[in-house]
Amino acid sequence: MARQVINPIDASAANDFFAISKSDTVNFSFTVRGIYVGGTGDVVAVTEGGTAVTFVAVPAGSILPIRAIRVNSTSTTATSMVGLY
């Protein structure tokens, strides 16, 4: 019998999504498992532990496969972002 291979992208596919509103203080209602970036720029994502990390020059059309609770408005220049959870 052949072994079944599970595509890791399918196993972690998002169940839902929302337009991200950047904020330095207000967390998302959900922890996201990815961020789609519609317009090129920097993304300052905040981890579940509260650490802000800057992803520099993220190309338009990219998905950042990260868990985050917020995208800070300060220093985030990317646009049209969608949270995947």
Secondary structure, DSSP 8 states (H G I E B T S, - for coil): -------HHHHT--S-EEE----SS---SS-BSEEEEEE-EEEEEE-TTS-EEEEEEE-TTEEE---BSEE-STT---EEEEEE-
